[in-house]
Amino acid sequence: MALRTTVDVTEFGADPGGTRDSAAAVAEALRTACAVPHPVTVRFPPGRYHLYPERAERRELYVSNTVGADRRYLSKTVALLVENARDLVVDGRGAAFVLHGAQTAFAAIDSADVRFEGFSFDYVSPRVVDATVADAGTDGVAAWRELALPADTRFRIDGTTVTWLGEARPGDGEPYWSGTDAMEYTQVHDPAARRTWRDRNPLFDDVAAVRELPGRRLRLTYRSAEAPRDVGLVYQMRTTVRDHPGAFVCGSERVEVRDVSAHYLHGFGLVGQMSRDLTVRDVRFRADPATGRTSAGFADFINLSSMAGHVRIADCVFDGPHDDPVNVHGTYLVLADRVADDVVTLAYRHPETAGFPAFRAGDTIEFTARATLDGAAGHTACVTAVEGPHDRGDADDRRLMTVSLDRPLPSDVTPEHWVAENVTATASVAVVGNHFVNVPTRGVLVTTRQPVVIENNVFDGVTMAGVYVSADAEEWYESGPVADLTIRDNTFLRPATPAVLLAPTSTVLDPAHPVHRNVRVSGNEFMDAQAPVVRARSVGGLAVTGNRLTGTAAGAFPEAALVAAEGCSDVVVEGTCGVLGP
């Protein structure tokens, strides 16, 4: 058995007492550990470690679903960077990481057999303001609201405008970020009802005066007299630029994240990109109640783009994101030009995704018609060479790549009408034993042709579909079809209608040539659901069997009404308990 070396971060000057910036010491300790040629553990003695961005590692990285090819955000700051390492464990032993400014909390880049475990992390004055309407009323002439703010929220009042300020940067005292009033995005959280939804923000409409009150409160007085009716609601406001991934796994194999408390994820959650085999287990994505915040993420919690091997997400809590808790997908590249019969130019088309390699030599590529997204009617080839984006640094156009194939494409594969997907970079997925709550969007999005199992999860009051399967070559360009999907033994509490949604963006529907195939929805409980609980479009082989309806709506719908199918074939709906027959 190989010797395992232990690297103690305090020997490099890291301060578990939380009085000094430990960024440089932690970076040096991790660089040392990554250079060890045999198994190594990086150990953090218990304590609080402050990590500022000024002395942390920086890398030029292009990341899926963030800022696309915008070079203003190319340089990323990474608090805990594991790079070019083999068999490395980051052992937090209960350590708490306090992050300042905009940073990726941790990353595994070009590494294998890496584990992050046993720590928590949070950010000081993150780019989300959670404003609670603590009180409201009217004197008959002017209405007013009192907003209670988290303790680390900084602001400046400029007449009737509130300017939100990030933490003061060491040295020059300038804020790490700023925004005004409602900023660019708002969602509303009802802590009593345990629900969160996207909505317009009325807090700064027709404001006549603003003043600060003791106890980190703001009083807003309005020109209208009607008393607000939103006492108790939390308006979660933020900017919208996803300049960093919250955590990052890139070009790596067999990475595990376990027993971690992620109190806030800046930017775009934990992003897995062009990697293989990832496990996320016993991770609590939830704001620390001691901070007074309810937002635990700037966008998604987990977004996996073009992953291979197997993905397992188990025994986690997903509470308080600003977008989807789990999204596993590939990327459709649009066929932009045929350079030759066996050489094509492919293009990233969504502005938030560009710059990283979608294909490598040896990968299998599949070309699919955008109108149908029917892979069975598409064309496959092997990639022999790629010219274009390569994750790091610069290039002439980060949105384009030239791909050489091992065989010619048929003449009917024409530019703009076809898209390409990397079949090799698709993963089997297990989403097991998780709890989803206070979600303003979908619970789990999954589009992969490998086997997928979603089981024994609780989806509590998810505002949109608990499980959503798309395949989108028109808007987000998130590929691809599902070929073997099992949704079983989950509990959908107070679900949206529908609770399960399969809706590719294909414009041509042919039941004989469906986008998705072999979908089973069985043994689930839908509490207080409305019909339909499953809506499916372009699915071949859909079985909705042995499910239960409970709560006030049980028995209210005929079984046939529980599934709405369009352009589907081989649909079976039977064995639902608690439902009256037709």
Wavefront OBJ file of the C-alpha trace (Angstrom):
o trace
v 0.000 0.000 0.000
v 1.346 3.405 -0.994
v 2.549 5.740 1.740
v 0.164 8.630 2.408
v 1.730 11.981 3.180
v -0.024 14.532 5.391
v 0.313 18.237 4.656
v -0.836 20.450 7.552
v -1.855 23.913 6.343
v -0.867 25.538 9.641
v 2.768 24.605 8.949
v 2.568 26.983 5.982
v 1.149 29.806 8.104
v -2.604 29.259 7.824
v -4.428 30.713 10.822
v -7.267 28.599 12.293
v -7.883 31.353 14.834
v -9.491 33.494 12.144
v -7.472 36.652 12.749
v -5.305 36.679 9.596
v -5.786 36.070 5.895
v -4.870 32.429 5.240
v -5.201 32.538 1.436
v -1.503 32.563 0.566
v -0.650 29.864 3.111
v -3.458 27.590 1.928
v -2.436 28.088 -1.709
v 1.167 27.169 -0.900
v 0.115 24.096 1.087
v -2.070 22.857 -1.754
v 0.641 23.478 -4.371
v 3.051 21.455 -2.232
v 0.532 18.638 -1.827
v -0.279 18.496 -5.533
v 3.404 17.938 -6.311
v 3.651 14.879 -4.038
v 3.942 11.792 -6.287
v 2.082 9.450 -3.921
v -1.199 9.695 -1.935
v -1.495 12.864 0.123
v -3.924 14.418 2.586
v -4.155 18.176 3.095
v -5.283 18.655 6.663
v -6.996 21.699 8.146
v -6.994 21.660 11.942
v -10.397 22.777 13.334
v -10.967 26.513 13.274
v -12.017 29.431 11.072
v -9.881 30.299 8.071
v -10.345 33.651 6.369
v -9.587 33.507 2.650
v -9.300 36.780 0.732
v -9.053 36.869 -3.072
v -6.024 39.164 -3.328
v -3.520 36.400 -2.475
v -5.436 33.361 -3.708
v -4.685 31.324 -6.829
v -5.931 32.707 -10.151
v -6.499 30.849 -13.401
v -7.881 31.772 -16.794
v -10.864 29.473 -17.275
v -13.914 29.231 -19.489
v -16.870 27.703 -17.685
v -20.194 26.407 -18.959
v -23.358 28.422 -18.286
v -21.535 31.454 -16.883
v -20.195 34.427 -18.860
v -19.486 32.707 -22.164
v -16.609 34.204 -24.156
v -16.551 37.517 -22.266
v -12.863 38.041 -21.529
v -13.608 40.558 -18.778
v -14.359 37.580 -16.522
v -11.776 35.131 -17.852
v -9.564 35.233 -14.758
v -11.036 33.212 -11.882
v -9.968 33.302 -8.258
v -9.911 29.910 -6.506
v -9.668 29.653 -2.731
v -8.778 25.932 -2.564
v -7.166 24.773 -5.827
v -6.243 21.156 -6.523
v -4.474 20.987 -9.891
v -2.573 18.208 -11.684
v -2.899 16.012 -8.602
v -3.410 12.284 -8.070
v -4.958 10.680 -4.983
v -5.388 13.806 -2.878
v -7.774 14.420 0.025
v -8.688 17.868 1.329
v -9.666 17.005 4.910
v -11.403 19.888 6.642
v -11.926 18.134 9.977
v -14.748 20.535 10.729
v -12.933 23.656 9.565
v -14.980 26.687 8.511
v -13.778 28.647 5.492
v -14.799 32.303 5.402
v -14.536 33.616 1.855
v -14.276 37.278 0.927
v -15.005 38.895 -2.412
v -15.760 36.859 -5.541
v -14.112 33.441 -5.482
v -14.567 29.828 -6.454
v -14.590 28.029 -3.122
v -12.719 24.919 -4.302
v -11.695 23.311 -7.582
v -10.204 20.105 -8.967
v -8.552 20.751 -12.347
v -6.802 18.093 -14.450
v -6.705 15.757 -11.466
v -7.811 12.264 -10.481
v -8.981 10.581 -7.270
v -9.629 13.777 -5.327
v -11.868 14.107 -2.288
v -13.075 17.255 -0.542
v -14.576 16.510 2.868
v -15.403 17.660 6.357
v -15.666 21.445 6.121
v -18.105 24.325 5.750
v -17.795 27.500 3.761
v -19.622 30.792 3.538
v -19.065 34.247 2.076
v -18.968 37.621 3.768
v -21.505 40.043 2.304
v -22.294 37.966 -0.800
v -23.874 39.464 -3.922
v -27.376 38.641 -2.742
v -29.415 40.848 -0.427
v -32.150 39.028 1.502
v -34.505 41.773 2.649
v -37.320 40.669 4.978
v -40.473 42.784 5.242
v -40.509 42.954 9.034
v -43.425 45.385 9.244
v -45.630 47.454 6.946
v -48.581 49.788 7.167
v -50.062 53.151 6.228
v -51.069 56.357 7.961
v -53.806 56.904 5.394
v -51.609 59.208 3.334
v -48.371 57.303 2.855
v -47.651 53.591 3.048
v -44.402 52.223 4.425
v -42.328 49.088 4.853
v -39.597 48.214 7.332
v -36.945 45.910 5.906
v -34.798 43.736 8.152
v -31.391 42.962 6.676
v -28.697 40.366 7.396
v -25.947 41.574 9.703
v -23.257 41.725 6.999
v -25.376 43.758 4.553
v -23.841 47.149 3.806
v -25.645 50.007 2.081
v -25.681 53.724 1.426
v -28.786 55.890 1.135
v -28.672 58.399 -1.733
v -31.938 60.339 -1.560
v -34.604 57.753 -2.386
v -32.079 55.246 -3.765
v -30.442 52.465 -1.776
v -26.981 51.506 -2.976
v -25.963 48.059 -1.759
v -22.257 47.658 -1.007
v -20.159 44.552 -0.767
v -17.541 44.088 1.906
v -14.832 46.764 1.973
v -11.715 45.560 0.217
v -8.515 45.555 2.292
v -6.191 48.349 1.345
v -8.335 50.846 -0.541
v -11.636 50.224 1.283
v -13.626 50.041 -1.965
v -16.534 47.562 -1.973
v -16.028 44.249 -3.733
v -19.357 44.857 -5.496
v -22.284 47.267 -5.562
v -25.875 47.444 -6.806
v -28.893 49.688 -6.475
v -32.430 49.131 -5.211
v -33.892 45.866 -6.574
v -30.787 45.140 -8.669
v -31.292 42.926 -11.740
v -33.075 39.880 -10.314
v -35.532 39.147 -7.522
v -37.204 36.067 -6.149
v -39.551 35.953 -3.195
v -39.254 33.562 -0.268
v -42.063 32.768 2.167
v -40.414 31.138 5.203
v -43.744 30.264 6.803
v -45.015 28.424 3.731
v -41.566 27.075 2.787
v -41.930 28.288 -0.774
v -39.829 30.458 -3.063
v -40.791 31.849 -6.453
v -39.636 34.326 -9.071
v -41.583 37.569 -9.064
v -41.379 41.288 -9.606
v -40.003 43.430 -6.813
v -42.321 46.159 -5.411
v -40.001 47.359 -2.649
v -38.626 50.323 -4.546
v -41.725 51.368 -6.493
v -42.777 54.993 -6.003
v -40.500 55.594 -3.008
v -40.861 58.995 -1.339
v -38.241 58.601 1.392
v -35.720 56.145 2.807
v -34.148 56.220 6.228
v -32.073 53.894 8.334
v -33.438 52.499 11.597
v -31.552 50.828 14.458
v -30.909 47.110 14.239
v -29.930 46.940 10.559
v -33.312 48.065 9.258
v -34.509 50.341 6.503
v -37.809 52.229 6.446
v -39.187 52.939 2.976
v -42.046 55.425 2.707
v -44.163 55.530 -0.442
v -46.187 58.118 -2.295
v -49.177 55.759 -2.371
v -51.411 55.151 0.637
v -52.287 51.464 0.207
v -50.694 49.334 2.921
v -48.377 46.569 1.639
v -49.563 43.032 2.297
v -46.252 41.234 2.226
v -45.136 41.247 5.870
v -42.959 38.197 6.505
v -41.848 37.743 2.917
v -38.173 37.854 1.988
v -37.137 39.588 -1.225
v -33.936 37.912 -2.420
v -32.213 40.414 -4.743
v -28.978 40.114 -6.682
v -26.945 41.039 -9.703
v -26.917 38.543 -12.586
v -23.335 38.163 -13.842
v -22.131 34.614 -13.161
v -18.453 35.526 -13.078
v -17.238 32.443 -11.182
v -18.340 28.886 -10.608
v -19.016 28.384 -6.912
v -16.929 25.206 -7.109
v -15.349 23.610 -10.172
v -14.424 20.150 -11.409
v -12.713 20.354 -14.790
v -10.828 17.749 -16.814
v -10.773 15.474 -13.772
v -11.706 11.895 -12.867
v -13.160 10.322 -9.751
v -13.810 13.419 -7.668
v -15.905 13.198 -4.502
v -17.389 15.951 -2.349
v -18.802 14.689 0.927
v -19.818 15.912 4.371
v -19.655 19.583 3.425
v -21.876 22.493 4.472
v -22.137 24.875 1.526
v -23.805 27.915 3.084
v -23.491 29.969 -0.069
v -22.232 29.353 -3.616
v -21.139 32.414 -5.530
v -21.730 32.643 -9.273
v -22.846 29.324 -10.676
v -22.780 26.568 -8.129
v -20.671 23.442 -8.327
v -19.867 23.059 -12.036
v -18.578 19.773 -13.421
v -17.191 20.155 -16.943
v -15.651 17.626 -19.338
v -14.841 15.344 -16.413
v -15.584 11.742 -15.471
v -17.104 10.093 -12.373
v -18.312 12.528 -9.732
v -19.889 11.865 -6.352
v -21.619 14.522 -4.243
v -22.716 12.986 -0.961
v -24.054 14.412 2.295
v -23.632 18.023 1.243
v -25.908 20.600 2.881
v -26.630 23.384 0.422
v -28.313 25.686 2.905
v -27.766 29.183 4.293
v -26.454 29.450 7.830
v -29.436 30.751 9.854
v -27.053 32.674 12.109
v -26.319 35.035 9.201
v -29.955 36.025 8.729
v -29.732 34.985 5.083
v -32.019 32.538 3.285
v -30.304 32.458 -0.126
v -27.712 29.702 -0.364
v -26.749 30.105 -3.999
v -26.436 32.693 -6.742
v -27.896 30.294 -9.361
v -27.803 26.469 -9.664
v -26.346 24.373 -6.875
v -24.958 21.594 -9.124
v -24.602 21.997 -12.888
v -22.804 19.229 -14.760
v -21.904 19.876 -18.385
v -20.628 17.084 -20.634
v -19.706 14.680 -17.853
v -18.788 11.055 -18.573
v -18.759 7.921 -16.443
v -21.133 7.950 -13.477
v -22.576 10.801 -11.426
v -24.026 10.085 -7.988
v -25.769 12.778 -5.943
v -26.971 11.323 -2.665
v -28.204 12.280 0.804
v -27.913 16.034 0.195
v -30.083 18.975 1.236
v -30.900 21.545 -1.444
v -32.446 24.582 0.228
v -32.557 28.103 -1.170
v -31.014 28.237 -4.644
v -31.682 30.983 -7.185
v -32.002 28.447 -10.011
v -32.089 24.670 -10.417
v -30.565 22.566 -7.613
v -29.375 19.812 -9.997
v -28.852 20.032 -13.752
v -27.017 17.311 -15.691
v -26.696 17.968 -19.421
v -24.503 18.069 -22.493
v -24.171 20.886 -24.995
v -25.623 21.037 -28.486
v -23.241 22.755 -30.895
v -24.864 24.178 -34.009
v -23.454 23.057 -37.349
v -22.315 26.451 -38.647
v -20.476 25.386 -41.793
v -19.343 22.357 -43.813
v -15.679 22.967 -44.606
v -15.544 19.580 -46.360
v -17.647 16.430 -46.247
v -15.610 15.248 -43.262
v -14.704 18.636 -41.707
v -17.254 20.906 -40.020
v -17.361 24.154 -38.104
v -19.436 23.973 -34.924
v -20.634 26.931 -32.873
v -21.655 27.633 -29.302
v -24.857 29.618 -29.575
v -25.918 30.463 -26.026
v -24.123 33.613 -24.804
v -23.314 32.083 -21.409
v -21.536 28.986 -22.753
v -18.311 29.090 -24.802
v -14.577 28.660 -24.644
v -14.150 25.105 -23.364
v -13.559 22.037 -25.562
v -16.768 20.238 -26.462
v -14.905 17.421 -28.255
v -11.575 15.658 -28.127
v -9.970 13.317 -30.628
v -11.477 9.862 -30.241
v -14.883 11.067 -29.036
v -18.074 9.932 -30.724
v -20.100 12.770 -32.210
v -23.772 12.595 -33.139
v -25.471 14.985 -35.573
v -29.200 15.504 -34.991
v -31.807 17.517 -36.884
v -32.893 20.501 -34.777
v -36.517 20.143 -35.866
v -36.904 16.594 -34.564
v -33.983 16.005 -32.149
v -34.395 12.340 -33.075
v -31.012 10.784 -32.512
v -32.061 7.515 -34.129
v -32.391 9.382 -37.416
v -29.089 11.191 -36.955
v -25.537 10.440 -38.024
v -22.559 9.447 -35.887
v -18.835 9.640 -36.500
v -15.556 9.548 -34.616
v -13.696 12.793 -34.011
v -10.165 12.656 -35.427
v -9.036 16.218 -34.723
v -10.300 19.443 -33.152
v -9.160 23.022 -33.638
v -10.693 25.521 -31.268
v -11.337 26.247 -27.607
v -9.218 24.407 -25.078
v -10.415 25.529 -21.612
v -7.619 27.959 -20.870
v -6.162 31.146 -22.275
v -7.230 32.953 -25.413
v -8.157 32.163 -29.015
v -9.476 34.055 -32.021
v -13.113 33.099 -31.455
v -14.048 31.166 -28.340
v -17.442 30.292 -29.828
v -16.225 28.311 -32.863
v -14.371 25.055 -33.412
v -13.359 23.023 -36.446
v -13.919 19.276 -36.084
v -12.532 16.591 -38.403
v -14.426 13.302 -38.722
v -13.497 9.761 -39.685
v -16.244 9.604 -42.333
v -18.115 12.002 -44.620
v -21.463 13.426 -43.595
v -24.486 12.926 -45.864
v -25.418 15.908 -48.000
v -28.697 16.465 -46.117
v -26.791 17.465 -42.947
v -26.927 21.188 -43.614
v -25.696 24.220 -41.659
v -28.041 25.764 -39.063
v -30.527 22.890 -39.360
v -28.425 20.333 -37.457
v -26.717 20.209 -34.084
v -23.929 18.034 -32.737
v -23.536 16.360 -29.344
v -20.590 14.600 -27.736
v -21.935 11.106 -27.074
v -18.776 10.097 -25.220
v -19.227 12.897 -22.666
v -22.524 11.594 -21.293
v -22.923 10.061 -17.849
v -25.162 7.640 -16.073
v -26.804 9.399 -13.138
v -28.185 8.460 -9.715
v -30.008 11.129 -7.683
v -30.878 9.348 -4.459
v -32.148 10.284 -1.003
v -32.010 14.063 -1.315
v -34.305 16.780 0.044
v -35.347 19.743 -2.104
v -37.079 22.753 -0.548
v -37.468 26.504 -1.177
v -36.729 25.999 -4.864
v -37.984 28.703 -7.274
v -37.440 26.607 -10.397
v -37.153 22.897 -11.180
v -35.733 20.319 -8.780
v -33.729 17.999 -11.034
v -32.988 18.568 -14.713
v -31.425 15.673 -16.520
v -30.703 15.095 -20.209
v -28.359 12.174 -20.783
v -28.719 9.012 -22.832
v -27.074 6.844 -20.175
v -29.210 5.158 -17.467
v -30.712 7.604 -14.954
v -32.303 6.737 -11.594
v -34.054 9.386 -9.483
v -35.304 7.697 -6.324
v -36.196 8.205 -2.667
v -35.997 11.979 -2.860
v -38.351 14.519 -1.273
v -39.428 17.429 -3.458
v -41.134 19.873 -1.098
v -43.069 22.758 -2.630
v -40.846 23.024 -5.719
v -42.283 25.913 -7.751
v -41.831 24.284 -11.172
v -41.563 20.621 -12.127
v -39.764 18.469 -9.588
v -38.137 16.516 -12.419
v -37.656 18.144 -15.827
v -36.269 16.521 -18.965
v -35.763 18.773 -21.953
v -33.223 18.461 -24.843
v -32.992 22.001 -26.134
v -31.508 23.130 -29.438
v -33.223 26.522 -29.483
v -32.558 28.390 -26.217
v -30.097 26.911 -23.692
v -28.693 24.291 -26.109
v -28.555 21.719 -23.330
v -28.452 18.246 -24.860
v -29.645 15.521 -25.212
v -32.143 12.625 -25.245
v -32.869 10.247 -22.383
v -32.948 6.555 -23.248
v -33.400 4.909 -19.837
v -34.965 7.017 -17.073
v -36.457 5.710 -13.828
v -38.279 8.027 -11.407
v -39.340 5.898 -8.452
v -40.247 5.987 -4.781
v -39.986 9.777 -4.488
v -42.272 12.049 -2.483
v -43.618 15.137 -4.234
v -45.139 17.424 -1.578
v -47.349 20.279 -2.799
v -45.952 19.880 -6.304
v -46.351 22.147 -9.279
v -48.461 20.969 -12.178
v -47.006 18.842 -13.598
v -44.618 17.345 -11.056
v -42.736 15.497 -13.823
v -42.200 17.222 -17.173
v -40.618 15.808 -20.339
v -40.542 18.578 -22.959
v -37.875 18.695 -25.679
v -37.787 21.734 -27.954
v -38.398 19.734 -31.144
v -40.880 21.412 -33.486
v -41.781 18.239 -35.407
v -43.573 15.523 -33.425
v -43.661 11.970 -34.746
v -44.620 9.216 -32.275
v -42.676 6.759 -34.430
v -39.516 8.824 -33.941
v -39.555 10.206 -30.369
v -36.806 12.265 -28.763
v -36.916 10.450 -25.396
v -37.378 6.746 -24.766
v -37.993 4.274 -21.938
v -39.261 6.439 -19.094
v -40.729 4.833 -15.971
v -42.517 6.753 -13.206
v -43.443 4.324 -10.431
v -43.998 4.034 -6.698
v -44.032 7.802 -6.125
v -46.296 9.722 -3.760
v -47.873 12.963 -4.987
v -49.375 14.895 -2.081
v -51.863 17.687 -2.791
v -51.169 17.424 -6.508
v -53.300 18.609 -9.392
v -53.717 16.812 -12.700
v -51.704 16.098 -14.703
v -48.875 14.933 -12.475
v -46.871 13.892 -15.551
v -46.726 15.819 -18.808
v -44.769 14.193 -21.628
v -43.908 15.292 -25.123
v -42.196 13.073 -27.716
v -41.571 10.036 -25.518
v -41.525 6.475 -26.777
v -42.261 4.029 -23.988
v -43.744 5.884 -21.012
v -44.951 3.849 -18.036
v -46.647 5.658 -15.133
v -47.519 2.843 -12.746
v -48.126 2.124 -9.083
v -48.063 5.715 -7.862
v -50.080 7.215 -4.969
v -52.065 10.413 -4.670
v -52.628 11.654 -1.127
v -53.929 14.780 0.545
v -56.848 16.995 -0.351
v -56.755 16.153 -4.063
v -56.709 12.371 -3.637
v -59.568 10.817 -5.545
v -60.360 13.997 -7.433
v -59.113 12.901 -10.848
v -59.650 9.913 -13.106
v -56.483 7.951 -13.650
v -56.395 8.829 -17.346
v -56.178 12.525 -16.461
v -52.971 12.101 -14.486
v -50.786 11.919 -17.593
v -50.891 14.392 -20.476
v -49.041 12.969 -23.481
v -48.337 14.630 -26.822
v -46.530 12.926 -29.682
v -45.863 9.874 -27.501
v -46.127 6.138 -28.112
v -46.481 3.036 -25.929
v -47.945 4.952 -22.973
v -49.119 2.926 -19.975
v -50.947 4.517 -17.033
v -52.164 2.124 -14.370
v -52.201 1.145 -10.725
v -52.517 4.610 -9.174
v -53.875 4.498 -5.613
v -56.189 7.159 -4.226
v -57.657 8.051 -7.610
v -61.246 7.411 -8.708
v -61.673 5.410 -11.876
v -62.932 7.099 -15.046
l 1 2 3 4 5 6 7 8 9 10 11 12 13 14 15 16 17 18 19 20 21 22 23 24 25 26 27 28 29 30 31 32 33 34 35 36 37 38 39 40 41 42 43 44 45 46 47 48 49 50 51 52 53 54 55 56 57 58 59 60 61 62 63 64 65 66 67 68 69 70 71 72 73 74 75 76 77 78 79 80 81 82 83 84 85 86 87 88 89 90 91 92 93 94 95 96 97 98 99 100 101 102 103 104 105 106 107 108 109 110 111 112 113 114 115 116 117 118 119 120 121 122 123 124 125 126 127 128 129 130 131 132 133 134 135 136 137 138 139 140 141 142 143 144 145 146 147 148 149 150 151 152 153 154 155 156 157 158 159 160 161 162 163 164 165 166 167 168 169 170 171 172 173 174 175 176 177 178 179 180 181 182 183 184 185 186 187 188 189 190 191 192 193 194 195 196 197 198 199 200 201 202 203 204 205 206 207 208 209 210 211 212 213 214 215 216 217 218 219 220 221 222 223 224 225 226 227 228 229 230 231 232 233 234 235 236 237 238 239 240 241 242 243 244 245 246 247 248 249 250 251 252 253 254 255 256 257 258 259 260 261 262 263 264 265 266 267 268 269 270 271 272 273 274 275 276 277 278 279 280 281 282 283 284 285 286 287 288 289 290 291 292 293 294 295 296 297 298 299 300 301 302 303 304 305 306 307 308 309 310 311 312 313 314 315 316 317 318 319 320 321 322 323 324 325 326 327 328 329 330 331 332 333 334 335 336 337 338 339 340 341 342 343 344 345 346 347 348 349 350 351 352 353 354 355 356 357 358 359 360 361 362 363 364 365 366 367 368 369 370 371 372 373 374 375 376 377 378 379 380 381 382 383 384 385 386 387 388 389 390 391 392 393 394 395 396 397 398 399 400 401 402 403 404 405 406 407 408 409 410 411 412 413 414 415 416 417 418 419 420 421 422 423 424 425 426 427 428 429 430 431 432 433 434 435 436 437 438 439 440 441 442 443 444 445 446 447 448 449 450 451 452 453 454 455 456 457 458 459 460 461 462 463 464 465 466 467 468 469 470 471 472 473 474 475 476 477 478 479 480 481 482 483 484 485 486 487 488 489 490 491 492 493 494 495 496 497 498 499 500 501 502 503 504 505 506 507 508 509 510 511 512 513 514 515 516 517 518 519 520 521 522 523 524 525 526 527 528 529 530 531 532 533 534 535 536 537 538 539 540 541 542 543 544 545 546 547 548 549 550 551 552 553 554 555 556 557 558 559 560 561 562 563 564 565 566 567 568 569 570 571 572 573 574 575 576 577 578 579 580 581 582
